[in-house]
Amino acid sequence: MSQVSARSDAKSHSAREHWLAERVFDWSGLNVAHIRPTYFAEWLLYLAPMIRQGVMYAPFTTGRHAPIAGEDQARVIVGILENPEPHRGKIYPLYGPVELTHDEIAKLVGGVLGREITYQSMPIEKWAEVVAGASAGRPPRNDAGSLYPEADRITGRPGSEFLVQHLREVAIDHTNGIFAGTNEFVETIGGQPPLTVEAFVAKHSGAFV
């Protein structure tokens, strides 16, 4: 599993390293297929403590993407493993069914939960403080920083500098349309249409109350 922003000239260290890892597997001669998901719908679970307070903060502006649930990616992976040969060497960008801005996502989440949820964009450095609970000694608002704990252990520095660098650059990519798009790979390989944001939130509604 790679990511949709993986490319040789990616400014995000994570995205560029994903691209390099893809090439290593290609050179190996193994039967490899690469999936490149856009942003996961599970990001909403990381932001659940904020959503419970009626707001979503994130370092994104006007860009669009179609959030994809982990279970939909899993079905694609199963489909590839069950019949691997046709997928040899293929790269599959994976998306949810509908492109949305973060403001639109917040409105859909609020619609499912029956209350108003607003979206607020903020600079990555401020967002990192919020999610790490670093501001004024507050407890953590969510655990998004746990996405890259290994980088922190390697650098020995507090907070995830690797994560912040990655999110700073992919936020720019998001604005520039790198994460946008839809296709039918989830349905054709995985066997059923991907979950909408509304269906994902309804399925995990307990996390938001």
NORFENTA-V795330 format. One record per residue. N is the residue number from 1. RES is the residue in one small letter. SS is DSSP state (A for helix, B for strand, O for the rest). PHI is phi as a letter, one per 20 degrees, with the letter a starting at -180 (NA if undefined). PSI is psi in degrees with one decimal (999 if undefined). Layout:
n	res	ss	phi	psi
N	RES	SS	PHI	PSI
N	RES	SS	PHI	PSI
//
This chain:
n	res	ss	phi	psi
1	m	O	NA	124.3
2	s	O	d	-142.3
3	q	O	b	154.9
4	v	O	f	-23.2
5	s	O	e	4.2
6	a	O	f	124.4
7	r	O	a	163.1
8	s	O	f	-29.1
9	d	O	d	19.8
10	a	O	f	138.7
11	k	O	e	-27.6
12	s	O	f	128.3
13	h	A	f	-39.5
14	s	A	f	-47.2
15	a	A	f	-41.9
16	r	A	f	-38.1
17	e	A	f	-32.6
18	h	A	f	-44.2
19	w	A	f	-43.1
20	l	A	f	-41.3
21	a	A	f	-38.5
22	e	A	g	-45.3
23	r	A	f	-37.8
24	v	A	f	-45.3
25	f	A	f	-37.4
26	d	A	f	-42.7
27	w	A	f	-23.7
28	s	A	f	-21.9
29	g	O	n	-1.5
30	l	O	f	159.1
31	n	O	f	97.6
32	v	O	c	138.3
33	a	O	c	142.8
34	h	B	d	127.6
35	i	B	d	138.5
36	r	B	c	85.0
37	p	B	f	150.7
38	t	O	f	-165.4
39	y	O	f	136.6
40	f	B	f	146.4
41	a	O	f	-25.7
42	e	O	f	-14.2
43	w	A	g	-29.8
44	l	A	f	-30.9
45	l	A	f	-36.5
46	y	A	f	-34.0
47	l	O	e	4.4
48	a	A	g	-41.8
49	p	A	g	-34.4
50	m	A	f	-45.8
51	i	A	g	-37.1
52	r	O	f	-22.8
53	q	O	e	3.8
54	g	O	n	13.9
55	v	B	b	149.1
56	m	B	d	119.9
57	y	B	d	139.2
58	a	B	a	159.6
59	p	O	e	39.8
60	f	O	c	154.4
61	t	O	d	-104.9
62	t	O	e	-0.1
63	g	O	f	166.5
64	r	O	c	149.0
65	h	B	b	164.2
66	a	O	d	95.1
67	p	O	g	137.2
68	i	B	d	132.8
69	a	O	f	148.2
70	g	A	g	-36.7
71	e	A	f	-31.0
72	d	A	f	-39.2
73	q	A	f	-39.0
74	a	A	f	-40.6
75	r	A	f	-37.1
76	v	A	f	-44.5
77	i	A	f	-43.7
78	v	A	f	-43.2
79	g	A	f	-39.5
80	i	A	f	-44.7
81	l	A	f	-31.4
82	e	A	f	-27.2
83	n	O	b	72.8
84	p	O	f	-30.8
85	e	A	g	-43.4
86	p	A	f	-15.5
87	h	A	d	1.3
88	r	O	g	125.2
89	g	O	m	2.2
90	k	O	e	153.8
91	i	B	d	124.0
92	y	B	d	102.7
93	p	B	f	135.3
94	l	B	c	133.7
95	y	O	c	159.3
96	g	O	f	-172.2
97	p	O	e	-22.2
98	v	O	c	129.4
99	e	O	f	136.3
100	l	B	b	151.0
101	t	O	e	166.5
102	h	A	f	-33.5
103	d	A	f	-42.5
104	e	A	f	-38.3
105	i	A	f	-45.8
106	a	A	g	-41.5
107	k	A	f	-39.5
108	l	A	f	-41.7
109	v	A	g	-46.3
110	g	A	f	-37.6
111	g	A	f	-41.4
112	v	A	f	-40.6
113	l	A	e	-11.2
114	g	O	m	28.0
115	r	O	b	163.9
116	e	O	f	127.7
117	i	O	c	124.6
118	t	B	d	150.2
119	y	B	d	138.2
120	q	B	c	119.1
121	s	B	f	142.4
122	m	O	b	156.3
123	p	O	g	149.0
124	i	A	g	-38.1
125	e	A	f	-41.5
126	k	A	f	-41.9
127	w	A	f	-40.6
128	a	A	f	-37.5
129	e	A	f	-42.3
130	v	A	f	-49.1
131	v	A	f	-24.3
132	a	A	e	-5.3
133	g	O	m	25.8
134	a	O	e	-13.6
135	s	A	e	119.0
136	a	A	l	28.4
137	g	A	m	16.7
138	r	O	f	153.7
139	p	O	f	160.0
140	p	O	g	138.2
141	r	O	e	-30.3
142	n	O	a	-177.0
143	d	O	d	32.8
144	a	A	f	-31.8
145	g	A	f	-19.6
146	s	A	f	-5.6
147	l	A	f	-32.9
148	y	A	c	51.6
149	p	A	f	-28.4
150	e	A	f	-37.6
151	a	A	f	-37.9
152	d	A	f	-40.3
153	r	A	f	-34.3
154	i	A	f	-44.4
155	t	A	f	-26.4
156	g	O	m	12.5
157	r	O	d	147.7
158	p	O	f	149.2
159	g	O	m	163.8
160	s	O	e	93.6
161	e	A	f	-35.4
162	f	A	f	-45.9
163	l	A	f	-44.9
164	v	A	f	-43.2
165	q	A	f	-43.8
166	h	A	f	-50.6
167	l	A	f	-33.0
168	r	A	g	-45.5
169	e	A	f	-39.3
170	v	A	f	-22.2
171	a	A	f	-38.4
172	i	A	f	-44.4
173	d	A	g	-41.1
174	h	A	f	-46.2
175	t	A	f	-35.3
176	n	O	e	6.2
177	g	O	n	6.7
178	i	O	f	-31.4
179	f	O	e	-2.1
180	a	O	f	163.3
181	g	O	p	160.2
182	t	O	b	158.6
183	n	O	b	-172.6
184	e	O	d	15.1
185	f	A	f	-38.2
186	v	A	g	-43.1
187	e	A	f	-44.0
188	t	A	f	-33.9
189	i	A	e	-39.4
190	g	A	e	-17.1
191	g	O	n	-6.6
192	q	O	b	156.0
193	p	O	f	152.1
194	p	O	f	155.0
195	l	O	f	140.6
196	t	O	f	165.8
197	v	A	g	-42.4
198	e	A	f	-43.7
199	a	A	f	-37.8
200	f	A	f	-46.6
201	v	A	f	-42.2
202	a	A	f	-39.0
203	k	A	f	-31.2
204	h	O	d	28.8
205	s	A	g	-28.5
206	g	A	f	-24.7
207	a	A	f	-17.1
208	f	A	d	8.6
209	v	O	d	999
//
